[in-house]
Amino acid sequence: MLKQHIKTVAVIGGGLIGASWAALFARAGGYIVRAWDPSEAARESFADRADKAAKQLVQLGYDAAGGVTVVASLADAVSGADWIQENAPESVELKNKLYREIEAAAPQDAVIASSTSSLMWSDLAGGLVHAERFILAHPFNPPHLMPLVELYGQDDGVLDRAENFYRGLDRETVRLKREVAGHLANRLASALWREAVSLVEEGVADVADIDRALVNGPGLRWSIVGAHMAYHLGGGAGGIEHYLQHLGPSQERRWKTLGNPRLTPDLCAKIVDGIADEAAGRSISELEQERDAKLMAALQLRSRK
Amino acid sequence: MLKQHIKTVAVIGGGLIGASWAALFARAGGYIVRAWDPSEAARESFADRADKAAKQLVQLGYDAAGGVTVVASLADAVSGADWIQENAPESVELKNKLYREIEAAAPQDAVIASSTSSLMWSDLAGGLVHAERFILAHPFNPPHLMPLVELYGQDDGVLDRAENFYRGLDRETVRLKREVAGHLANRLASALWREAVSLVEEGVADVADIDRALVNGPGLRWSIVGAHMAYHLGGGAGGIEHYLQHLGPSQERRWKTLGNPRLTPDLCAKIVDGIADEAAGRSISELEQERDAKLMAALQLRSRK
């Protein structure tokens, strides 16, 4: 592994993603974390959100002695920082303004990593003087629990440092060979959801039943083997080669029949009603707690292996 | 729950799906299972395949005192059977021929359930005299481990019996409101795989990295919450309504950019090479063992809740 001495991490943007990252950096990495958000309300509520995530990390066995401080200015957060994780809203203009301020105050060798899920490296890099140290490091929500971090950048040395950094936090990094909007995970999620929405539109099943089919079928399987590997194992002794030869044409035919829904007011109302049925009176915060508890159990299972 | 007295189950078609079902019927249901396949070779190797599945079920705590007998004729399998699970190859002609033979020898109140993944009820029902007792009961492979069973039929009483039967085997049943090729799970899987194939075609990432992103990102999440519910929880305090209002349009734009690949020989070769890299020397049977071990651990975790 590449040697690097990271002590201080700056978190810019203190919403859910920022607070979750901050907790991970402190508890799993033992780093000194300085967090900043332009909104005073967000700065004030930051500690609560980060504490909640930190408690879950401690339950998972991450109890490094780092700490999170919310600071009053961006310059306070990034000056002396070795790593900067930016989690601002998805606006090129806004992020570029932040990058100018970051570059003015941060050490020149600090890596600037954006959590952006929908913007591309080339959308953003033009706003930096030293674009080579700028990367995308997109987590899957919530970052302190979900292992995936998708990486894209143009300097292999910086990407090596990023792999080293995030893997040191027990994250699973995947490096994109070329940039694409939505990276890998959100494109896959979007493709699946399009069909899930279409099945509601076509009246094939209710929202709750579609979710239940996913959780007890493909979702469960994809938590263990990926989509490509699943077809390799579905191909019998001949594996993926046999699968492609014999069932490739039927997959192509199936693809032609997949839905292409429009999110009309009617369809949106059906989805909203369907979620109300599925939630069965549970509030979002109760549903989140259930999700997190199950996620933590699944992560503990993985770490036992 | 509906009362019914099922003692004997016939398994018609003795490949991987048939053997897996047989083990589940015997170990989880305690049923007397009579299995038949037109191929002598399949009949001879059936017991080995079913035993392997039964051993995994015993590990999961399913140790009912049922038993599996391979019989020499279809009539021997279905005469006196209360439930008939058909797992023949995906040919309407072949299945209809089997249904004629089944109806000639089976009790008239036995339910005939087809495991078909790609054919529809209306493709097949024309071949039966008593179509009302014919249903689709599509498992997710391997049926003795994967909870999902997708149900479709036209007689609510028979579907109630089917829910009762499969839920009694700890399966999660989902009833389709109307039929569609590929039911729910395989349509969702196909939609996701189309994008996964496109990402290989476009050179965004290698097969192994796409699979790794899925397993550590959306797949892990979908093993816990479905795709619709995930967006409800991704919408903040406003839930799915807020999500649809604010991010619905960006999902529609994303959908337009999703890939539409053709499985050309070149692309197939890339996928085959990618799987070879991902397998890293592990044989299909080794990969299956790994998958099953992880799946069993995940199932044990679920049953603890």
Interface residues (C-beta under 8 A of the other chain):
Chain A: L16 S118 F140 N141 M146 P147 L148 E150 E172 V174 R175 L176 K177 R178 V180 A181 G182 L184 A185 N186 R187 L188 A189 S190 A191 L192 W193 R194 E195 A196 L199 V200 E202 G203 V204 A205 D206 V207 A208 D209 I210 D211 R212 A213 L214 V215 N216 G217 P218 G219 L220 R221 W222 S223 I224 V225 G226 A227 H228 M229 A230 Y231 H232 L233 G234 G236 A237 G239 I240 E241 L244 G248 P249 S250 Q251 E252 R254 W255 T257 L258 N260 R262 L263 C268 I271 V272 G274 I275 E278 A279 I284 L287 E288 R291 K294 L295 A297 A298 L301 K305
Chain B: L16 S118 F140 N141 M146 P147 L148 E150 E172 V174 R175 L176 K177 R178 V180 A181 G182 L184 A185 N186 R187 L188 A189 S190 A191 L192 W193 R194 E195 A196 L199 V200 E202 G203 V204 A205 D206 V207 A208 D209 I210 D211 R212 A213 L214 V215 N216 G217 P218 G219 L220 R221 W222 S223 I224 V225 G226 A227 H228 M229 A230 Y231 H232 L233 G234 G236 A237 G239 I240 E241 L244 G248 P249 S250 Q251 E252 R254 W255 T257 L258 N260 R262 L263 C268 I271 V272 G274 I275 E278 A279 I284 L287 E288 R291 K294 L295 A297 A298 L301 K305
